[in-house]
Amino acid sequence: MKIAKIALASFAIISLLGVGIALAQQETIIPIPENITDYATFIHAIKNVLNFVFSILLVASIAVMLFAGYSYVTSAGNEAKIELATKMIIYAAVGLIIALLSKALQAIIPTLIA
């Protein structure tokens, strides 16, 4: 059982590192200018903020799902732990949906403002 826990923890850490490497391949975030004077600068600033929100929510939801899965597997039939792990998975899925919606907003906002 101890070997299974170590293997699961190792897999979780390696998976999170893979997500970090994948997110590092995104376009470089340019700092938001102090004075936004035109439409293109405004849209660029919004895209930068939404990319940041997407990255944070994606990593957080994956980390919570991994932890919830580990809690579920190691619950040993304890109903309270199983219920807690199930709720964590649901909340992480909601976080993932919100992250995906932030990416969808990135495509919708320019068409609404234009």
N, C-alpha and C positions, 0 to 999 in steps of 0.2 A: 504494500500500500504506500509505503514511504517513497518508493521508486516512482510510482505513478504520480504522486504529488509533485515530485521534483521534475518529472518529465512535463507535466502540465504547466508548471510555473515557467519552465524554460521555454516551452512553446509560446506561452503568453508574452514573455519578454521579447522573444525573437519576432513575434507578430507585430508588436508595438514598434519595434525598431524598423520593420519593413514599412509600416505606415508612415513613419517619420521620413524615411528615405523617399517614399513616393510623393509625399507632400513637398519635399524639398525640390522636386522637379518642376513645381509650378512657376509661373512667371514671377519675377522679382517684384516685391511690393515697394513702390515708390512712395516716399512720404507725402502726406496730404499737404498741399500748399496752404500757407496762412490765409491768403486772400483768393477766394474762388471768384473769378471774374467772367468766365464763359462756360458754355454748356459742356464742352468736352472735358474741361477740368473738373466740373461737378460730377459728371458721370464716372470719370476715372477715380475720383475720391470715393464714390459709393461702391464701385467695384472692389477697391482695395479693402474697404471695411467689410464687405460681404465675404471676400476671400478669407480674411482673418477669422471671421465668425465661423465659416464653414470648416476651416482647419481645426479650430479649437473644438467645435462640437463633434466633428468626426472622430478625433482622437479620444475625446472623453467618452463618447458613446461606445466605441469599440473596447475601451478599457473597462467600462462598467459591464458590458456584455461578457467579457472574458472572466471578470471577477464573479459575476452572477452564475456563469456556467460552472466555475470552480466550486462555488458555494452549493450549487444544486447537486453536483456530483458527490461532494463530501458531506452531504446532509445526513446520510445514514438512516433515511426514513423518518427523520424528525420533521413533522408537519409544519412547524413554525419556520424552520429554515427553508423548507421547500417553498412555502408561500412567500417568504421574503425574497428568495432568488427569482421566483416567477415575477414578482412585482418589479424587481430590478431590471429584468429583461424587458418587460413592457415599457418601463420608463426610458431605458436606453434606446429602444426602438422608436419611441416618440422623439427623443433627441436626434436620432438619425434622420427621421422624417423632417424635423425642423431644419437640420443642416441641408438637406436636399432642397427644401423650399427656399433657403437663402440663395442657393445656386440658381433656382428658377427665377427668383426675383431679379437676379443679375441680368437676365434676358428680357424680363418684362418691363422694368423701370425705364430704360431708354425709350421704349416705344410709347409708354404712357406720357412721358415728359415732352417728347418731341412734337 
